[in-house]
Structures are given as C-alpha cells and as structure tokens.
Amino acid sequence: MAQAAFFDLDKTILAKSSSFAFARPFYREGLIGRTDVVRSAYAQFVFLASGADHDQMENMRDYMSALVTGWEVEKVKTIVDETLDEIVDPMVYEEAVELIDEHRRAGRDIIIISSSGTEVVEPIGARLGADVAIGTQVAIEDGRYTGEILFYAYGPGKADAMRSLAEERGYDLSECYAYSDSSTDLPMLEAVGHPVAVNPDSSLRATALERDWPIRDFARPVDMSRTIEKKQAVAAGAGVALGAAALGLAWYARRRGLRA
C-alpha cells in the first residue's frame, strides 16, 4: 500500500508560528490593528518558549475566528503570496527540508497538516513541494470569511483528516510517519506506525521517552528559497491546492450532512 509522511508545520518545519508570522503585513494592509500586532507578538513568544496547550489552542481558535470575520479572501491570499519570501523563507528548518527530501526519495507522499488557515498552509506546502496541504478552514460567503470554523486542524481533528486522507489515497497508516512538536498532536502521532517528536514540548518529550519514540531536535533555520528548487515547488503546487480543496469539500459536506 502507499505510504505518507505527515508533518505539523509550526516548530516542526518552521521555526515560528505561521499564523502569527503574517501579523505585520496584515497590519500594513489594514486588516488588523496595533493591539492585534502586539497580541500576536506575545503569542509568538509564548509559543516559542513553551508551546501551546489545549486551552491556549481553543482560545486561539476563538480569537482567530473573530479576527478574520469579514476579511476578503482574495486580499488575504494576495498578502500571503506577496510576503511569503519575506516572512516564511528565512524560518524553515534545514533539517526538515532534508527529512522531507528523504521521505520523497523513499517514495512516500508528503502531507502537511497545520492549525493555521488554509490560505497560509497551502502556499507554504506548495513551496515545500508537498503532495497535500491541510489547514483550518473557515466558511466563506460572497468572497469574505464568515468566521464559522468548518474544520479545525487541531488535536483529534488532525487524526480524523489523516484517516480520511488514508482512505482516499490508500495509505497504510501503520507504515506511515508523523512529525510534531506538541502534546496536543498526540492523536496525530498515535494514528501512524512511526511517530516522531520534533522539538517537543516538555509533555510530548516525556511521552516520547516513555513510549520509546524517536526525538529529533531541529535548530538550523535557513532561507528556503536557497534550499528548495522553485520549479519543483511550482510543479507540486497544483497538486497541493487540489488535494487541500478536495479534502475541504469533503469536510464541509460531512459537516452539512451532520447538521441536516
């Protein structure tokens, strides 16, 4: 059966939080105010210092839901595309790039799954040459975010998305790999046969030691544009967008079905 390597994004592939990394360009374009910039900077500091626990992740969902309500989707996509080189490229772990290449050479699909929004996760996934990128999905009406969270790519939700994708693509999860830094991603790590803790928070490190899971510490952020051939990323970009969109439609349809 097919195999895949599932990667969390923040502190696993990226040295910082992708959600908060775009605070300054969003401020420059008038989407958020100074208070939100300060709050994002503080959240980034806390995240880097100790990670995020369950309560913090729930608070982040509520905060982001309220924050993006009314934003124009195309404007957000344009800001992310125009600032990706400036914001994201310098904070990609070299070790993560090497690991992704390792899995690709072994014939495994590369899946990125992150609690950040799809409009952030998809272009980063395309740049990394991922086969599928999955992020948190917010409902859209008339080209603007409504604030309703259709799918929160966090905790058990990540594991559910992985199982759904495995069914669609024929992955044998017992032969797949998963990488994350956070104890909140235990369901993601437990869903595969080869879980790996990367830059783990104290709780995940303790769990990894107890269960004899491999632990990897990444420490070399590099300029992604110098380590990844952009033509490879562009070629994979169409696949990333289609994979994420297809999964998003499936989750949306399922949610609507449950409501009905």
GIWOBEL-V930593 format. One record per backbone hydrogen bond with DSSP energy under -0.5 kcal/mol. NH is the residue of the N-H (numbers start at 0). CO is the residue of the C=O. If there is no record, write none. Layout:
nh = [NH:NH]
co = [CO:CO]
This chain:
nh = [1:4:5:6:7:10:10:11:12:13:14:17:20:21:22:25:26:27:28:29:30:31:36:37:38:39:40:41:42:43:44:45:46:47:48:49:50:50:56:57:58:59:60:61:62:63:64:65:66:67:68:69:70:72:72:75:76:77:78:79:80:81:82:83:86:87:88:90:91:91:92:93:96:97:98:99:100:101:102:103:104:105:106:107:108:110:110:111:112:113:117:119:120:121:123:124:125:126:127:128:128:129:130:131:132:133:135:136:138:140:143:144:145:146:149:149:150:152:153:156:157:158:159:160:161:162:163:164:165:166:167:168:169:170:171:172:174:175:176:177:178:179:184:185:188:189:190:191:192:193:195:196:197:197:198:200:204:205:206:207:208:209:210:211:212:213:215:217:220:221:223:223:225:226:226:227:231:232:233:234:235:236:237:239:240:241:242:243:244:245:246:247:248:249:250:251:252:253:254:255:256:257:258:259]
co = [169:108:176:110:178:13:15:8:8:8:90:15:16:17:19:21:22:23:24:26:25:25:32:33:34:35:36:37:38:39:40:41:42:43:44:45:45:46:52:53:54:55:56:57:58:59:60:61:62:63:64:144:67:70:142:71:72:73:74:75:76:77:78:79:82:83:83:87:88:221:12:219:92:93:94:95:96:97:98:99:100:101:103:102:2:4:108:131:6:133:135:116:116:117:119:120:121:122:123:124:125:124:109:109:239:111:115:150:147:143:140:70:138:138:136:147:136:150:151:153:154:154:155:156:157:158:159:160:161:162:163:164:165:165:1:170:171:172:3:193:5:195:181:182:184:185:186:188:172:175:177:213:179:195:215:180:200:201:202:203:204:205:206:207:207:194:196:215:218:91:88:221:222:222:223:223:228:228:229:230:231:232:233:235:236:237:238:239:240:241:242:243:244:245:246:247:248:249:250:251:252:253:254:255]
